[in-house]
Amino acid sequence: MGEKELLGWLAGYTKRRVENTHNRVKLNLNLLDYLGNYTDGPDLPDIGLFQPSASNLLDATTEEYDKLRVGDVRAERDGTSVTVSATARYKPDDDDAHETDTYGYTETDFFEAFTLVDLTENEAALVEAFVPVAVDEAGGFAGFRENATKTNSLLDRLKAITLPDPDDVADDLRRYVQTRERADELDARIAKTDELIDEIVYDLYDLTDEEIEIVESAVGE
């Protein structure tokens, strides 16, 4: 393929990339904007069937770990089941034995907290979308507080999350899910277009595999 043809392809893919990015930026993915003022529903353990996970660090309290708190959380859906997992942040006794951040905290890998099974499609979509938002908002939103205490573990904090009433937010949740799916579709298109643009640029400059690796490593950093 000649240089002129490659430049033509590059211009076309670049235009497509700009269009997809423009459409992606316009999408509102703030779940709370969709839900608005809603009626409170059940706490997390009271929707579907609650299935506890094996004991792990999420069961700990500040009796065992100093300044223990929830770090990150994820809710992974598999059909009509959702598994909630979280990382834990705490201040270790021995800083030299742990990788710590600016504030002296170390963070664990994800631990499984529990799984909710036998959910309806609407309930599963709600748990998947809402739990990360509740944790991100913190400060007592939806009953969630990030800090463990001497009597409250991180698992207790996650189980205290209060969901919106699934029936009350069904239509709003459907609109959010449709928008989220459209965003995921555009993200995939953008990623694929970026790959094609990179390949064309590498061909234009006749880069070797070693040079390509150096460029991608530099961009990644």
C-alpha positions in Angstrom: 0.0 0.0 0.0 1.5 3.4 -1.1 2.0 6.4 1.1 -0.9 8.3 -0.6 -3.3 5.5 0.1 -2.1 5.2 3.7 -2.6 8.9 4.3 -6.1 8.6 2.9 -6.9 5.8 5.3 -5.4 7.8 8.1 -7.6 10.8 7.4 -10.7 8.6 7.2 -10.0 6.8 10.5 -9.1 10.1 12.2 -12.4 11.6 11.2 -14.2 8.6 12.5 -12.3 8.8 15.7 -13.3 12.4 16.2 -17.0 11.7 15.5 -17.1 8.7 17.9 -15.3 10.7 20.6 -17.8 13.6 20.1 -20.7 11.3 20.5 -19.2 9.6 23.5 -18.6 12.9 25.4 -22.2 13.8 25.0 -23.4 10.8 27.0 -24.3 11.4 30.6 -23.2 8.3 32.7 -24.0 9.8 36.1 -26.4 7.2 37.5 -27.8 9.5 40.2 -28.8 12.0 37.5 -31.1 9.3 36.0 -32.5 8.1 39.3 -33.4 11.6 40.7 -35.4 11.6 43.9 -36.2 7.9 44.6 -37.8 5.8 47.3 -35.5 3.7 49.4 -35.7 0.0 48.9 -34.0 -3.0 50.6 -30.5 -3.2 52.0 -28.1 -5.2 49.9 -28.5 -8.5 51.8 -32.3 -8.4 51.6 -32.6 -8.4 47.8 -32.5 -11.8 46.1 -30.7 -14.6 48.1 -27.7 -13.5 50.0 -24.7 -15.9 49.7 -21.8 -15.2 52.0 -18.2 -15.6 50.9 -15.4 -17.3 52.8 -13.9 -15.2 55.6 -11.3 -12.8 54.5 -9.9 -9.4 55.4 -13.2 -7.7 54.7 -14.4 -9.3 58.0 -11.7 -7.5 59.9 -12.2 -4.4 62.1 -10.0 -1.7 63.4 -9.1 -4.0 66.3 -6.9 -5.8 63.8 -6.0 -3.1 61.2 -5.4 0.6 61.9 -7.5 3.1 60.0 -9.2 0.2 58.1 -11.5 1.4 55.3 -13.0 0.3 52.0 -10.8 1.2 49.1 -12.4 0.3 45.7 -15.4 -1.9 45.0 -16.8 -3.8 42.0 -20.1 -5.5 41.4 -19.8 -8.2 38.7 -23.0 -9.5 37.2 -23.4 -13.0 35.8 -27.0 -13.3 34.5 -29.3 -12.7 37.5 -26.4 -13.0 40.1 -24.1 -10.2 41.2 -20.9 -10.7 43.2 -19.7 -7.7 45.3 -15.9 -7.5 45.9 -13.8 -4.8 47.5 -10.3 -3.8 48.4 -9.2 -2.7 51.8 -7.0 0.2 52.8 -5.3 0.5 56.1 -2.1 1.9 57.8 0.3 -1.0 58.3 2.4 -1.3 61.4 5.6 -1.8 59.3 5.7 0.7 56.4 8.9 -0.9 55.0 7.1 -4.2 54.5 4.3 -2.7 52.5 3.9 -0.4 49.5 2.2 2.7 50.9 0.7 5.9 49.4 1.4 9.5 50.3 -0.9 9.2 53.3 0.7 6.1 54.6 -2.0 3.7 53.5 -1.5 0.3 51.8 -4.3 -1.2 49.7 -5.1 -4.9 49.2 -6.2 -6.8 46.2 -9.9 -7.4 45.7 -11.6 -9.7 48.2 -15.0 -11.2 47.5 -17.6 -9.9 50.0 -20.8 -11.8 49.0 -23.0 -12.8 46.1 -26.6 -12.0 45.5 -28.5 -14.7 43.5 -32.0 -15.2 42.3 -32.4 -11.6 41.3 -34.7 -10.3 38.6 -33.1 -8.7 35.6 -34.0 -5.3 36.9 -32.6 -6.0 40.4 -29.3 -7.4 39.0 -28.9 -4.3 36.8 -29.6 -2.1 39.8 -27.1 -3.8 42.1 -24.4 -3.8 39.4 -24.8 -0.1 38.7 -25.6 1.3 42.2 -23.1 -0.3 44.5 -20.0 1.3 43.0 -21.8 4.7 43.1 -22.8 4.3 46.7 -19.2 3.5 47.7 -17.8 6.3 45.6 -20.2 8.9 47.1 -19.4 7.7 50.7 -20.1 10.1 53.5 -23.2 8.1 54.6 -24.8 8.1 51.2 -27.3 5.2 50.8 -26.3 4.1 54.3 -22.6 3.4 53.3 -19.6 4.5 55.4 -16.1 3.6 54.3 -14.5 3.4 57.7 -14.5 0.2 59.8 -14.7 0.6 63.5 -14.0 -1.7 66.5 -17.4 -3.3 66.0 -18.1 -2.8 62.3 -16.2 -4.6 59.6 -15.8 -3.6 56.0 -18.3 -6.3 55.2 -20.8 -4.8 57.6 -20.3 -1.4 55.9 -21.1 -3.0 52.4 -24.1 -4.9 53.7 -25.5 -1.6 55.1 -25.9 -0.1 51.6 -29.6 0.8 51.0 -30.7 0.3 47.4 -33.4 2.4 45.6 -36.8 0.7 45.4 -36.3 -1.4 42.2 -39.9 -0.7 41.0 -39.6 3.0 41.6 -36.5 3.4 39.5 -37.1 0.8 36.8 -37.7 3.2 33.9 -34.8 5.5 34.9 -32.5 2.5 35.3 -33.5 1.2 31.9 -32.5 4.6 30.3 -29.2 4.5 32.2 -28.4 1.0 31.1 -29.2 1.9 27.4 -26.8 4.8 27.7 -24.1 2.7 29.3 -24.4 0.2 26.6 -24.1 2.9 23.9 -21.0 4.3 25.7 -19.4 0.8 25.8 -20.1 0.4 22.1 -18.4 3.8 21.3 -15.5 3.0 23.6 -14.9 -0.2 21.7 -15.1 1.6 18.4 -12.6 4.3 19.6 -10.2 1.7 20.8 -10.3 -0.2 17.5 -9.9 3.0 15.5 -6.9 3.9 17.6 -5.3 0.5 16.8 -5.9 1.0 13.1 -4.4 4.6 13.2 -1.4 3.3 15.1 -0.8 0.6 12.5 -1.0 3.1 9.6 1.4 5.5 11.3 3.9 2.6 12.0 3.7 1.7 8.3 4.2 5.3 7.2 7.3 5.6 9.3 8.4 2.0 8.5 9.0 1.3 12.2 10.5 -2.0 13.3 8.9 -4.2 16.0 11.5 -3.0 18.5 10.7 0.7 17.7 7.0 0.1 17.9 7.5 -1.5 21.3 9.5 1.6 22.5 6.8 3.9 21.2 3.9 2.0 22.8 5.8 1.7 26.1 6.4 5.5 26.2 2.7 6.2 25.4 1.6 3.8 28.1 3.7 5.6 30.7 
